[in-house]
Amino acid sequence: MFPGAKRFAFTVFDDTDVATVESIRPVYELLYELGFLTTKTVWPLGYDGPSAYAGSSSLEEEDYRNYLLLLQSRGFEIAFHGATMETSLRADTDRALQLFRTVFGGGPAAYAAHSRNRDNLYWGRHRFQFRLWRTLYQLLAGRRDPEYTGHVAGSDAYWLDLAPELRYIRNFTFDGIDLERVTPHVPYRLAAIPEVQGWFPSC
């Protein structure tokens, strides 16, 4: 049951790819005007090297940081999309999380993996719990994947232990807009991964 005996709920989990104040402000002003208090992800750290996501803003830019603080004050949720637009090692992700906490007054509760960053949590074949599905994914879709190790203790990209506030991780994405047809359990838990409190799908 949804609050107020409503029949469905709608929200947006916005990946921050190529976001700038100029590109997102019209969208978020409209969402606010309509009463949709959605989720906006951020990259705390900028990136100077070559990237398909060059031009994206980060919390290191004052105008972008100030606009996200305004969104937070209005009731929008601010979530984590990783440390930056390309792979980050543990020390940089630690620095990114500390900056997130400093700016927003606490660590991120929600996270979505980005592209092919090696520091992604439970990404690529690691999204699958059954060996058969992992193998099929690797053969059919994951041959170009790096090894995602943000959740693998001891790897140079491991950071799961650095974010105790993290509660929700985005997992699979589906066609269509009715996620209740996929599972009525949102968020859901996986017995094999007890350290993650809740997973959520998207469409």
C-alpha positions, 0 to 999 in steps of 0.5 A: 500500500502507498501512503494516502491509499494511492495506487502507484508511486513515481520518482526519478533517480537522476544519474549526474552524467554531463550535468551542469547548473545550466542543463539541470536547473530548468528540469529541477525547477519544473520538478519542484514546481510540480511537487516531484521531490526526486533523487539527484546523484552527484560526483563529488570530485572533478576529473581532468583527463579524457572522458566521454563524460567531460564537461560534467560538473562536480561538488568542487565547483561552487555554483554547482555545489550551491545549487545542489544545496538548494535542491537538498533544502527543498527536499530533493534527495542527493545520492552518490554516483561514485567519486567521479566520472572515471574509475577511482581508487580507494583513497580518492573515493574516501576523499569524495565521500568525505567531501559529500559529508562535508557539503550535505551534512551526512553520507549518501544513503543511495548509490547507482553505479556509473558506466564501466568504472572499476570501483562500481559496487556489485556491477557487471557479472556481480549483479547475478547470484546464480553462476549460470546467469553470471556465465551467460552474462559474461559470454553474451554481454560482459566480454568488454567489462573490466573487473568491478571490485568496489565491493571486493575487500583488498582490491585497489578500488574497494570502498564499500566499508567507507560508506556505512550510511549507504542503504540502497543500491540500484541493480537491474533496469527493466523496460516498461514503467511498472516495476511492481510487475517485476517485483512487489518488494522494493527495496529488496534484500539478498541473503547472499549479500547481507551487507547491503540493506536494500536493492532497488530496480529501475526502468 
